[in-house]
Amino acid sequence: MVRMEIGLVGLGKMGGNMRTRLQRAGHTVVGYDRNPEVADVGSLEELVAALPSPKVVWVMVPAGDPTRETVRALGDLLDEGDLVVDGGNSRWTDDQANAELLAGRGVGFVDCGVSGGVWGLENGYALMYGGSDDDVAKVQPAFDALKPEGDFGAVHAGTVGAGHFSKMVHNGIEYAVMQAYAEGWELLEKADLTTNVTEVFRSWREGTVIRSWLLDLLVQALDETPSLEGIRGYADDSGEGRWTVEAGIENAVATPAITAALYARFVSRQDDSPAMKAVAAMRNQFGGHAMHTSPPPGGDAAPDRQD
């Protein structure tokens, strides 16, 4: 196995666990984060200086301006032949703009959609990456270390933007699947016929055509909080569901299930939704996303965490 030295910007829930998985595989990781307690170096300048050439820097910061600003800053610090990897949840159109910016300085760019949430450290991360063959080859040892064991779980999806576009569609599908499970749970809870809803869902985990990891997580959530009491039926959307619907419109591809699931999350913000309790519980299980809890007697609701 080729061992590499790689810079990692952003050491939060995902980035921190990815650093550990890379280190376990024998790679050297130089990490930078605004939180000095988890960082290896104190600045981007120090991170770049610590890496051998050609330098590879993986960015794991929030999508939008934080990623764009980080890429611009790295463009000023890196040299021809170096590489930036965006492993956040950026929109694919940002990838194309970032790649063009860096190309003017001779720096390569790879976008990588990452799925696996808080479980990725042990199970591996599903990776979808886009970029040229040469640029992908520079970071391939890291991809191999981060992916799950076995033949699947990682794909060179296409040119720049293809990785995040694929991850966007993945998340759109995730919206629809979770919504279907959640609506089924609400119906079983509502009807008088079924007296053990959790065990019904547990039985579906083996031998059925709808078994999945999301189903496993819903059962785990129900084991921890029977009937999901205390969880408000409110579910945020990360933005990728919206982008999937917009991409469907732009390409004249009908996405009714994904669109309905996205709109159901909007509805959840108006009235407390039993189905959305299940969606919120599943999101918390796989990604540690914030749950809006009911206030205790005489107290306030738990404040929202910002992921």
HULIN-V664733 format. One record per run of one state. SS is the DSSP state (H for helix, E for strand, C for the rest). FROM is the first residue (numbers start at 0). TO is the last residue. If there is no record, write none. Layout:
SS,FROM,TO / SS,FROM,TO
This chain:
C,0,3 / E,4,8 / C,9,11 / H,12,23 / C,24,26 / E,27,31 / C,32,42 / H,43,49 / C,50,54 / E,55,58 / C,59,63 / H,64,76 / C,77,81 / E,82,85 / C,86,90 / H,91,102 / C,103,106 / E,107,114 / C,115,115 / H,116,122 / C,123,124 / E,125,129 / C,130,131 / H,132,145 / C,146,152 / E,153,157 / C,158,160 / H,161,189 / C,190,195 / H,196,202 / C,203,211 / H,212,223 / C,224,224 / H,225,227 / C,228,229 / E,230,230 / C,231,238 / H,239,249 / C,250,254 / H,255,267 / C,268,272 / H,273,286 / C,287,291 / E,292,292 / C,293,306
